[in-house]
Amino acid sequence: NVHPGTAKGVMVNALSLAARIHAEVPADESPEMTEGYEGFYHLASMKGTVERADMHYIIRDFDRKQFEARKRKM
């Protein structure tokens, strides 16, 4: 972590990075957008600070190959 006043070109904000990572997850492949046996990515929890961010996902798919593909994507 660096002081915000001297952060230009140095700081990587973990929370901003986590938000960008989550934005890459297909929005139409979330629990609120799927039904039945459609697979999904579910951001179950996220917490963090400027220095560290933790994101926990549930990955669900009823097809083994699709499940493995989802895991690789993450």
C-alpha positions in Angstrom: 0.0 0.0 0.0 1.2 3.5 -0.7 -0.1 6.9 0.3 -2.8 8.1 -2.1 -0.9 11.3 -2.7 2.0 9.4 -4.2 0.0 6.5 -5.7 0.2 7.5 -9.4 1.7 4.7 -11.4 2.4 2.6 -8.2 -0.9 1.7 -6.4 -3.0 -1.2 -7.5 -6.3 -0.9 -5.6 -7.4 -4.5 -4.8 -11.1 -3.5 -4.6 -11.0 -1.8 -8.0 -9.3 -4.9 -9.4 -11.9 -7.2 -7.9 -14.7 -5.2 -9.4 -13.1 -5.4 -12.8 -12.6 -9.1 -12.5 -16.3 -9.6 -11.5 -17.4 -7.4 -14.4 -15.8 -10.0 -16.7 -18.1 -12.8 -15.4 -21.0 -13.2 -17.9 -24.0 -11.3 -16.4 -26.5 -13.6 -18.0 -24.9 -16.6 -16.3 -25.8 -15.6 -12.7 -28.4 -17.3 -10.5 -30.9 -14.4 -11.0 -30.7 -14.9 -14.7 -30.8 -18.7 -15.1 -33.3 -21.4 -14.3 -33.6 -25.1 -14.1 -30.4 -26.9 -15.1 -28.6 -23.9 -16.6 -25.2 -23.4 -15.1 -24.1 -20.2 -13.4 -21.4 -18.2 -11.5 -22.6 -16.9 -8.1 -20.5 -14.3 -6.3 -21.3 -15.5 -2.8 -19.1 -13.0 -0.9 -16.7 -10.2 -1.4 -14.7 -8.3 1.1 -11.5 -6.3 1.1 -9.4 -3.2 1.5 -7.1 -1.3 -0.8 -4.4 -3.9 -0.2 -6.4 -7.1 -0.4 -9.7 -8.4 -1.8 -11.3 -11.8 -1.4 -14.0 -13.0 -3.7 -15.8 -16.3 -3.2 -17.8 -17.8 -6.0 -20.1 -20.8 -6.3 -19.8 -22.4 -9.7 -22.7 -24.5 -10.7 -23.3 -26.6 -13.8 -25.0 -30.0 -14.2 -22.8 -30.9 -17.2 -19.3 -32.0 -16.0 -17.5 -30.6 -19.1 -19.2 -27.3 -18.7 -18.5 -27.2 -15.0 -14.8 -27.8 -15.7 -14.8 -25.1 -18.4 -16.4 -22.7 -15.9 -13.7 -23.5 -13.3 -10.9 -22.9 -15.9 -12.5 -19.6 -16.8 -12.2 -18.4 -13.2 
